[in-house]
Amino acid sequence: MLYLQLEKAIGRGAVSIRNSLSHRSLPDELIAEEAWRKDKEKLIEGLNNKLLKTDIQSILSHLKEKLTSRYHEVNERVNDGTNNKIKLAYNKQGEVIKWTLPYKREDDGVNNPFYEQLPTTSISEVIRYTARETGFMRHFKHILPSNSKKPADESAVAACVVAKGTGVDTYRMQEICDVKEQELISMEQNFVRLQNLTNACDEIINKVAKLPIFEKYTLANYGIHASVDGQKLETKYNTIKARYSPKYFGLSCGVSAYTLFANCLPLCTKTIGANEHESYFLYDILSKNTSDVKIEAVSGDMHSINRVNFALLYFFGYRFMPRFTKIDARTKSNLVCFEDPDTYKNYIIKPSNQVNIELIKQEWDNILRILVTLGLKQNTQSQIVRKLSTYNSNATLKALIELDKIILSLYMLDYVDDEQIRKNVHRSLNRGESYHQLRSAIAKISGRKLVGRNELELSISNECARLLAICIIFYNATILSSLHEYYRGKKMEKECAKIIRYSPVAWQHFNLIGMYTFRSEEEVIDLQRVIEDLIANSRIDF
């Protein structure tokens, strides 16, 4: 009985284990208490975050004023019919008993018939073209650069990336390409490393971000709106991270590739266990983005929501904008206010609970300690938020949840009131889903299995697949950008508008299977000739 009770207590956080990785107490995961008391002001100053420097009373006053005014504005727009998208249901007494928000899905043109007019291109040719235009191969540095005199063989590195990314694996790649086995093994061991791959991806992403068409994919005037989502991938070998999930893998096991996608680019990706909740990694994936593309807002499905993510992202300057299902039912149970809820009893969209302001003020120092720990990257969100979200409630957690409810209420009111926000959220998530389709097409070559015998190898394989996807996106985006600039110069606005609707995430015109030729003596793709042929072809159907 003692051991059973201990097991339950450890699971809910009532009992901690100091020398454990997963079951330490929350204070052990944060900045040391002595260092916090001594250097708090200095640590906060180092983050250069204005909101964290602001007094909590001022923050709450601002939020109260904003939330109160939004309740009035949103309900007024519903009553006078300005918000004509909301559908109201009345009872016999003329009282509103239900409301809904219908939404029509918009297509971003993934694998649009437009791409059928492009010549079929092999993945090796696309890599060579991308390498020439972006120079990403320079980031493949030897694991011991000071002792290495031999630079990376670009053809062999490309072959290794394709082998890892498609799941073919190196030993099989040497049978279907023109690169020798020993060269493949040497390049894989010495040059194909996780940091090199990430730097190469960032190089291409930064080039795409500089294309004239890139800004046309921005959904809103507040900045770049990204999305996060996990894609379940079966693993070829059993590892500690790979878990069984009959729903996704049948009798096999696998992992989840958690990806941050913005405009038309997968900015970063992380392999997590299929059993882990995606919401625990939301801030981690945002802070992992090392490219020049700066995110202002991020959307996710219901799996991205937990009890603290709205508050965390608010204090770090991000707008968390998830997609809600059954929004009418969720507003009834989740909306809060600073005043007595009876103040809004005659409103259609109204709060059900009152915020505990005093608790937030009392626990602000502890909340600030959590935020500074995350901001300084002294620990990860996955470690801290897991404890905050799953352990039994304590005063600090309750206070953070109260703050989260305020930000959640503000977003819900905006979500109900503004149709454009709902469209941006849906389109952002649809774009992320289009990347998953491309990622699946790449993985299909090996039966959709991710190669790797340990956590690091799984991450490398996943990053190689992302690099292949980015090369494809760069190729497509370059074509679309050149066409857009040509037609804009001709002042053909209708054609320009249609080109913007074509997604660069398309792969129907690429040959991802067959024999791979990396050492071809032929010229690198002449993309200018391809673009000129498209323009000259009067049969192009916009």
C-alpha positions as CSV (number, residue, x, y, z in Angstrom):
1,M,0.0,0.0,0.0
2,L,2.9,2.4,0.8
3,Y,4.5,1.8,-2.6
4,L,1.1,2.2,-4.4
5,Q,0.5,5.5,-2.7
6,L,4.1,6.7,-3.4
7,E,3.6,5.9,-7.1
8,K,0.4,7.9,-7.2
9,A,2.0,10.8,-5.3
10,I,5.0,11.0,-7.6
11,G,2.6,11.0,-10.7
12,R,0.7,14.0,-9.4
13,G,3.7,15.9,-8.1
14,A,2.9,15.6,-4.4
15,V,6.2,13.7,-4.0
16,S,9.4,14.8,-5.8
17,I,12.7,13.1,-6.4
18,R,15.6,15.5,-6.4
19,N,18.0,13.3,-8.5
20,S,15.4,12.4,-11.1
21,L,15.1,14.0,-14.6
22,S,11.3,13.8,-14.8
23,H,10.1,14.0,-11.1
24,R,12.0,16.9,-9.6
25,S,10.0,19.5,-7.9
26,L,9.0,22.7,-9.8
27,P,11.4,25.0,-7.8
28,D,14.3,22.6,-8.7
29,E,13.5,23.3,-12.4
30,L,13.7,27.1,-12.0
31,I,16.4,29.6,-11.3
32,A,17.9,28.9,-7.9
33,E,16.0,30.7,-5.2
34,E,19.1,32.4,-3.7
35,A,20.2,33.6,-7.2
36,W,16.6,34.9,-7.8
37,R,16.5,36.9,-4.6
38,K,19.9,38.3,-5.2
39,D,20.0,39.1,-8.9
40,K,16.3,39.3,-9.9
41,E,16.4,42.8,-11.4
42,K,19.6,42.0,-13.3
43,L,18.1,38.8,-14.7
44,I,14.9,40.5,-15.8
45,E,16.9,43.4,-17.4
46,G,19.0,40.8,-19.4
47,L,15.8,39.6,-21.2
48,N,15.0,43.1,-22.6
49,N,11.3,42.3,-22.2
50,K,9.3,45.4,-21.4
51,L,6.3,43.5,-20.2
52,L,8.3,41.6,-17.6
53,K,9.7,44.9,-16.3
54,T,6.2,46.3,-15.9
55,D,4.4,46.2,-12.5
56,I,1.7,43.6,-12.3
57,Q,-0.9,46.1,-11.1
58,S,-0.3,48.1,-14.4
59,I,-0.6,44.9,-16.4
60,L,-3.8,43.9,-14.8
61,S,-5.3,47.4,-15.1
62,H,-4.6,47.4,-18.8
63,L,-6.1,43.9,-19.3
64,K,-9.2,44.8,-17.3
65,E,-9.8,47.9,-19.4
66,K,-9.3,46.0,-22.6
67,L,-11.4,43.0,-21.6
68,T,-14.3,45.1,-20.4
69,S,-14.4,47.2,-23.6
70,R,-14.3,44.0,-25.7
71,Y,-17.3,42.5,-24.1
72,H,-19.3,45.7,-24.9
73,E,-18.0,46.0,-28.5
74,V,-18.4,42.3,-29.4
75,N,-22.0,42.1,-28.1
76,E,-22.9,45.4,-29.6
77,R,-21.7,44.1,-33.0
78,V,-23.8,41.0,-32.6
79,N,-26.9,42.9,-31.6
80,D,-26.8,45.5,-34.4
81,G,-26.0,42.8,-37.0
82,T,-22.6,44.2,-37.9
83,N,-21.2,40.7,-37.1
84,N,-23.4,39.0,-39.6
85,K,-21.5,35.7,-39.6
86,I,-22.7,34.6,-36.2
87,K,-25.9,32.6,-36.4
88,L,-28.4,33.0,-33.5
89,A,-31.0,30.5,-32.4
90,Y,-34.0,31.8,-30.3
91,N,-36.5,30.1,-28.1
92,K,-40.3,30.9,-28.1
93,Q,-39.7,33.8,-25.7
94,G,-37.3,35.4,-28.2
95,E,-34.2,34.7,-26.0
96,V,-31.0,33.6,-27.6
97,I,-30.3,30.0,-26.6
98,K,-27.5,29.1,-29.0
99,W,-25.2,30.7,-31.6
100,T,-22.7,29.2,-34.1
101,L,-19.9,30.4,-36.4
102,P,-19.9,28.6,-39.8
103,Y,-16.7,28.8,-41.8
104,K,-16.0,28.0,-45.5
105,R,-12.6,26.5,-46.1
106,E,-10.3,28.2,-48.6
107,D,-7.8,26.4,-50.8
108,D,-4.3,27.6,-51.1
109,G,-3.6,25.7,-54.3
110,V,-1.3,22.9,-53.1
111,N,-0.3,20.8,-56.1
112,N,-2.2,23.1,-58.4
113,P,-2.7,22.0,-62.0
114,F,-0.3,24.9,-62.8
115,Y,2.6,22.7,-61.8
116,E,1.7,20.1,-64.5
117,Q,3.1,22.5,-67.0
118,L,6.5,22.3,-65.5
119,P,9.1,19.8,-66.6
120,T,9.6,16.8,-64.3
121,T,12.8,17.3,-62.3
122,S,14.8,14.9,-60.1
123,I,15.5,15.7,-56.5
124,S,19.2,15.6,-57.1
125,E,18.9,18.3,-59.7
126,V,16.9,20.5,-57.3
127,I,19.5,20.1,-54.6
128,R,22.3,21.1,-57.0
129,Y,20.3,24.1,-58.2
130,T,19.5,25.2,-54.6
131,A,23.1,24.7,-53.6
132,R,24.3,26.9,-56.4
133,E,21.8,29.7,-55.7
134,T,22.0,29.7,-51.9
135,G,25.4,28.3,-51.1
136,F,23.9,26.2,-48.3
137,M,26.5,23.4,-48.8
138,R,29.1,25.7,-47.1
139,H,27.5,24.9,-43.8
140,F,28.5,21.3,-43.9
141,K,31.6,21.5,-41.9
142,H,33.8,18.6,-40.7
143,I,33.1,17.3,-37.2
144,L,36.8,18.1,-36.4
145,P,37.3,21.2,-38.6
146,S,40.8,22.1,-37.2
147,N,42.1,18.6,-38.1
148,S,40.4,18.2,-41.4
149,K,42.0,19.2,-44.7
150,K,39.4,17.7,-47.0
151,P,36.2,19.7,-47.6
152,A,32.8,18.2,-48.0
153,D,32.0,16.4,-51.2
154,E,28.8,18.2,-52.2
155,S,27.5,15.3,-54.3
156,A,28.1,12.7,-51.5
157,V,26.6,15.0,-48.9
158,A,23.5,15.5,-51.1
159,A,23.2,11.7,-51.5
160,C,23.4,11.2,-47.7
161,V,20.7,13.9,-47.1
162,V,18.4,12.1,-49.6
163,A,19.2,8.8,-48.0
164,K,18.4,10.0,-44.5
165,G,15.5,12.2,-45.5
166,T,13.7,9.6,-47.6
167,G,14.4,6.8,-45.1
168,V,16.3,4.8,-47.8
169,D,19.4,4.7,-45.5
170,T,23.0,4.9,-46.6
171,Y,23.7,1.2,-47.2
172,R,20.8,1.1,-49.7
173,M,21.5,4.5,-51.3
174,Q,24.9,3.3,-52.7
175,E,23.0,0.7,-54.7
176,I,20.7,3.2,-56.5
177,C,23.0,6.2,-57.0
178,D,26.4,7.0,-58.6
179,V,28.2,7.8,-55.4
180,K,30.5,5.1,-53.9
181,E,29.6,3.5,-50.6
182,Q,32.8,4.6,-48.8
183,E,32.2,8.2,-49.8
184,L,28.7,8.0,-48.4
185,I,29.8,6.5,-45.1
186,S,32.6,9.1,-44.8
187,M,30.4,12.1,-45.5
188,E,27.6,10.8,-43.2
189,Q,30.0,10.3,-40.3
190,N,31.9,13.5,-40.6
191,F,29.6,16.1,-42.2
192,V,25.9,15.2,-41.9
193,R,25.3,16.5,-38.3
194,L,22.3,18.1,-36.8
195,Q,23.7,21.6,-36.4
196,N,25.0,21.6,-40.0
197,L,21.6,20.6,-41.3
198,T,19.9,23.3,-39.3
199,N,22.3,25.9,-40.5
200,A,21.8,24.8,-44.1
201,C,18.0,24.9,-43.8
202,D,18.2,28.4,-42.3
203,E,20.4,29.6,-45.2
204,I,17.8,28.5,-47.8
205,I,14.9,29.9,-45.6
206,N,16.6,33.3,-45.5
207,K,16.9,33.3,-49.3
208,V,13.3,32.4,-49.8
209,A,12.3,35.2,-47.3
210,K,14.1,37.7,-49.5
211,L,12.2,36.7,-52.7
212,P,9.7,39.4,-53.7
213,I,6.8,37.0,-53.5
214,F,7.4,35.9,-49.9
215,E,5.7,38.9,-48.3
216,K,2.6,38.2,-50.4
217,Y,2.0,35.1,-48.4
218,T,1.7,37.0,-45.2
219,L,-1.8,36.6,-43.9
220,A,-2.3,39.7,-41.7
221,N,-1.1,43.2,-41.1
222,Y,0.2,42.3,-37.6
223,G,3.1,40.2,-39.1
224,I,3.9,36.6,-40.0
225,H,1.3,34.2,-38.8
226,A,2.7,30.7,-38.2
227,S,1.2,27.3,-37.3
228,V,2.4,24.4,-35.3
229,D,1.4,20.8,-35.6
230,G,2.7,17.3,-35.1
231,Q,2.9,14.6,-37.8
232,K,3.0,11.0,-36.6
233,L,5.9,9.0,-38.3
234,E,6.5,5.3,-37.9
235,T,10.2,4.5,-37.0
236,K,12.2,1.8,-38.7
237,Y,13.9,0.7,-35.5
238,N,12.6,0.6,-31.9
239,T,14.1,3.4,-29.8
240,I,13.4,4.8,-26.3
241,K,11.6,7.8,-27.9
242,A,9.5,5.7,-30.2
243,R,6.2,4.6,-28.6
244,Y,3.3,2.3,-29.6
245,S,0.1,3.9,-30.8
246,P,-2.4,1.6,-32.5
247,K,-4.3,4.6,-33.8
248,Y,-1.4,5.8,-35.9
249,F,1.1,2.9,-36.2
250,G,-0.9,-0.3,-35.8
251,L,1.4,-2.8,-34.2
252,S,4.5,-0.7,-34.8
253,C,5.8,2.3,-33.0
254,G,6.8,5.8,-34.0
255,V,7.4,9.4,-33.0
256,S,5.8,12.8,-33.8
257,A,7.6,15.4,-35.9
258,Y,6.5,18.7,-34.4
259,T,6.9,21.5,-36.9
260,L,6.7,25.3,-37.0
261,F,5.4,26.4,-40.4
262,A,5.1,30.1,-41.6
263,N,4.0,31.5,-44.9
264,C,5.4,28.7,-47.1
265,L,8.4,27.5,-45.0
266,P,9.0,24.9,-42.3
267,L,11.1,27.1,-40.0
268,C,12.1,24.3,-37.5
269,T,11.1,20.9,-36.4
270,K,11.5,18.7,-33.4
271,T,10.9,14.9,-32.8
272,I,8.9,14.2,-29.7
273,G,7.3,11.0,-28.4
274,A,4.0,10.1,-29.8
275,N,2.7,9.9,-26.3
276,E,3.8,13.5,-25.4
277,H,1.3,16.4,-25.4
278,E,2.2,18.9,-28.2
279,S,1.2,21.9,-26.1
280,Y,4.2,21.3,-23.8
281,F,6.6,22.2,-26.7
282,L,4.9,25.3,-28.1
283,Y,7.2,27.9,-26.7
284,D,10.3,25.6,-27.2
285,I,9.6,25.3,-30.9
286,L,9.1,29.1,-31.2
287,S,12.4,29.8,-29.5
288,K,14.1,27.1,-31.6
289,N,13.6,29.2,-34.7
290,T,17.0,30.5,-35.7
291,S,16.1,31.9,-39.2
292,D,15.6,35.5,-40.1
293,V,11.8,35.0,-40.3
294,K,10.3,36.6,-37.3
295,I,7.0,35.2,-36.0
296,E,4.3,37.5,-34.5
297,A,1.4,35.0,-34.2
298,V,1.1,31.2,-34.0
299,S,-1.9,28.9,-34.4
300,G,-2.5,25.3,-33.6
301,D,-5.3,22.9,-33.2
302,M,-6.8,21.9,-29.9
303,H,-3.7,19.9,-29.0
304,S,-1.7,23.1,-28.7
305,I,-3.9,24.4,-25.8
306,N,-3.2,23.8,-22.2
307,R,-3.8,25.7,-19.0
308,V,-0.9,28.2,-19.3
309,N,0.2,28.6,-22.9
310,F,-1.9,31.7,-23.6
311,A,-0.2,33.5,-20.7
312,L,3.3,32.3,-21.5
313,L,3.2,33.4,-25.1
314,Y,1.5,36.7,-24.2
315,F,4.5,37.6,-21.9
316,F,7.0,36.7,-24.6
317,G,5.4,38.9,-27.3
318,Y,3.6,36.2,-29.3
319,R,-0.1,36.1,-30.2
320,F,-1.4,32.6,-29.5
321,M,-4.3,32.1,-31.9
322,P,-5.5,28.4,-31.9
323,R,-8.4,27.1,-33.9
324,F,-11.4,26.2,-31.7
325,T,-14.0,23.6,-32.2
326,K,-17.5,24.1,-30.7
327,I,-16.6,27.7,-29.9
328,D,-20.0,28.5,-28.5
329,A,-19.8,25.8,-25.8
330,R,-16.2,26.8,-25.0
331,T,-17.0,30.5,-24.5
332,K,-19.7,29.6,-22.0
333,S,-17.3,27.7,-19.8
334,N,-14.0,29.6,-20.4
335,L,-14.8,33.3,-20.6
336,V,-13.9,35.3,-17.5
337,C,-14.2,39.0,-16.3
338,F,-12.8,41.2,-13.6
339,E,-16.2,42.3,-12.3
340,D,-19.1,40.2,-11.0
341,P,-20.3,38.0,-14.0
342,D,-23.9,39.1,-13.3
343,T,-22.9,42.5,-14.7
344,Y,-23.1,40.8,-18.2
345,K,-26.1,38.6,-17.6
346,N,-28.1,40.3,-20.4
347,Y,-25.3,39.8,-23.0
348,I,-25.3,37.1,-25.6
349,I,-21.6,36.4,-25.3
350,K,-20.8,36.7,-21.6
351,P,-18.4,35.5,-18.9
352,S,-19.2,32.7,-16.4
353,N,-16.5,33.3,-13.8
354,Q,-14.6,36.1,-12.1
355,V,-10.8,36.4,-12.2
356,N,-9.0,36.1,-8.8
357,I,-6.9,39.2,-9.1
358,E,-5.5,39.0,-5.5
359,L,-4.1,35.6,-6.1
360,I,-2.2,36.8,-9.2
361,K,-0.7,39.7,-7.3
362,Q,0.4,37.4,-4.4
363,E,2.0,34.9,-6.7
364,W,3.5,37.3,-9.3
365,D,7.1,36.9,-8.0
366,N,6.9,33.1,-8.5
367,I,5.3,33.5,-11.9
368,L,8.0,36.0,-12.9
369,R,10.6,33.5,-11.8
370,I,9.1,30.9,-14.2
371,L,9.0,33.3,-17.1
372,V,12.6,34.5,-16.6
373,T,13.8,30.9,-16.4
374,L,12.1,30.2,-19.8
375,G,13.3,33.5,-21.3
376,L,16.9,32.8,-20.3
377,K,16.6,29.2,-21.6
378,Q,17.8,27.8,-18.3
379,N,15.1,25.2,-18.8
380,T,12.6,24.1,-21.4
381,Q,8.9,24.7,-21.6
382,S,8.4,20.9,-21.9
383,Q,9.9,20.4,-18.5
384,I,8.2,23.3,-16.7
385,V,4.8,23.3,-18.3
386,R,4.5,19.5,-18.0
387,K,4.7,20.0,-14.3
388,L,2.4,23.0,-14.3
389,S,-0.2,21.3,-16.4
390,T,-0.3,17.8,-14.9
391,Y,0.6,18.2,-11.2
392,N,-1.9,19.0,-8.5
393,S,-2.8,22.6,-8.2
394,N,-0.7,24.9,-6.1
395,A,-1.0,28.7,-5.5
396,T,1.5,29.6,-8.3
397,L,-0.2,27.3,-10.8
398,K,-3.6,28.6,-9.9
399,A,-2.4,32.2,-10.4
400,L,-0.9,31.4,-13.7
401,I,-4.1,29.8,-14.8
402,E,-6.0,32.9,-13.8
403,L,-3.7,35.0,-16.0
404,D,-4.1,32.5,-18.8
405,K,-7.9,32.8,-18.6
406,I,-7.7,36.5,-19.1
407,I,-5.7,36.3,-22.3
408,L,-7.8,33.3,-23.5
409,S,-11.0,35.4,-23.0
410,L,-9.6,38.3,-25.0
411,Y,-8.7,36.0,-27.9
412,M,-12.0,34.2,-27.8
413,L,-13.8,37.5,-28.1
414,D,-11.6,38.5,-31.0
415,Y,-12.2,35.0,-32.6
416,V,-15.9,35.4,-32.4
417,D,-16.0,39.1,-33.5
418,D,-13.5,39.1,-36.4
419,E,-14.0,36.8,-39.4
420,Q,-10.6,37.7,-40.8
421,I,-8.9,36.3,-37.7
422,R,-10.8,33.0,-38.2
423,K,-9.8,32.9,-41.8
424,N,-6.1,33.6,-40.9
425,V,-6.1,30.8,-38.3
426,H,-7.7,28.3,-40.7
427,R,-5.4,29.2,-43.6
428,S,-2.3,29.1,-41.4
429,L,-3.2,25.6,-40.3
430,N,-4.0,24.5,-43.8
431,R,-0.6,25.6,-44.9
432,G,1.0,23.5,-42.2
433,E,-1.0,20.5,-43.3
434,S,0.2,21.0,-46.9
435,Y,3.8,20.7,-45.6
436,H,2.8,17.4,-43.9
437,Q,1.6,16.1,-47.3
438,L,4.9,17.0,-48.8
439,R,6.7,15.4,-45.9
440,S,4.6,12.3,-46.4
441,A,5.5,12.2,-50.1
442,I,9.2,12.3,-49.2
443,A,8.7,9.6,-46.6
444,K,6.6,7.4,-48.9
445,I,9.8,6.3,-50.7
446,S,10.8,4.1,-47.7
447,G,7.3,3.1,-46.7
448,R,6.8,6.2,-44.5
449,K,9.4,5.0,-41.9
450,L,11.9,7.3,-40.1
451,V,15.4,6.0,-39.9
452,G,17.4,6.2,-36.7
453,R,18.6,3.8,-33.9
454,N,18.6,6.6,-31.3
455,E,17.1,10.0,-30.6
456,L,19.9,11.9,-32.3
457,E,19.7,9.8,-35.5
458,L,15.9,10.3,-35.6
459,S,16.4,14.1,-35.3
460,I,19.0,14.0,-38.1
461,S,16.7,12.0,-40.4
462,N,13.8,14.4,-39.7
463,E,16.0,17.4,-40.4
464,C,17.2,15.9,-43.6
465,A,13.6,15.5,-44.8
466,R,13.0,19.1,-43.9
467,L,16.0,20.2,-45.9
468,L,14.7,18.3,-48.9
469,A,11.3,19.9,-48.5
470,I,12.9,23.4,-48.3
471,C,14.9,22.8,-51.5
472,I,11.6,21.9,-53.3
473,I,9.9,24.9,-51.9
474,F,12.8,27.2,-52.9
475,Y,12.7,25.9,-56.4
476,N,8.9,26.5,-56.7
477,A,9.0,29.8,-54.9
478,T,11.7,31.1,-57.3
479,I,9.6,30.2,-60.3
480,L,6.5,31.8,-58.8
481,S,8.4,34.9,-57.7
482,S,9.9,35.4,-61.2
483,L,6.5,35.0,-62.9
484,H,4.9,37.4,-60.4
485,E,7.6,40.0,-61.1
486,Y,7.2,39.6,-64.8
487,Y,3.4,40.0,-64.8
488,R,3.6,42.9,-62.4
489,G,6.0,44.6,-64.7
490,K,3.4,44.1,-67.5
491,K,0.8,45.4,-65.1
492,M,-1.2,42.2,-65.5
493,E,-2.8,42.4,-62.0
494,K,-5.2,39.5,-62.5
495,E,-2.4,37.1,-63.3
496,C,-0.4,38.4,-60.4
497,A,-3.3,37.7,-58.0
498,K,-3.6,34.2,-59.2
499,I,0.1,33.4,-59.0
500,I,0.0,34.4,-55.3
501,R,-2.7,31.8,-54.7
502,Y,-0.4,29.0,-55.9
503,S,1.4,27.4,-53.0
504,P,5.1,26.7,-53.4
505,V,4.5,23.5,-51.4
506,A,4.0,21.3,-54.4
507,W,5.8,18.1,-55.6
508,Q,3.8,16.6,-58.4
509,H,6.5,17.8,-60.9
510,F,9.4,16.1,-59.0
511,N,10.8,12.6,-59.4
512,L,11.5,11.5,-55.9
513,I,12.3,7.8,-56.7
514,G,14.4,5.9,-59.1
515,M,18.1,6.1,-59.8
516,Y,19.8,9.2,-58.3
517,T,22.6,10.9,-60.3
518,F,24.5,13.3,-58.1
519,R,27.7,13.5,-60.2
520,S,26.1,14.5,-63.5
521,E,28.2,16.6,-65.8
522,E,25.2,18.2,-67.2
523,E,24.5,21.9,-66.5
524,V,22.6,22.8,-63.4
525,I,18.9,23.6,-64.0
526,D,18.5,26.8,-66.1
527,L,15.4,28.1,-64.2
528,Q,15.3,31.2,-66.3
529,R,14.7,29.1,-69.4
530,V,11.9,27.3,-67.6
531,I,10.3,30.6,-66.6
532,E,10.6,32.0,-70.2
533,D,9.0,28.8,-71.6
534,L,6.1,29.2,-69.2
535,I,5.6,32.9,-70.2
536,A,5.9,32.0,-73.9
537,N,3.4,29.1,-73.6
538,S,0.1,30.6,-74.5
539,R,-1.6,27.5,-73.1
540,I,-0.9,28.3,-69.5
541,D,-4.2,28.2,-67.7
542,F,-4.3,30.6,-64.8
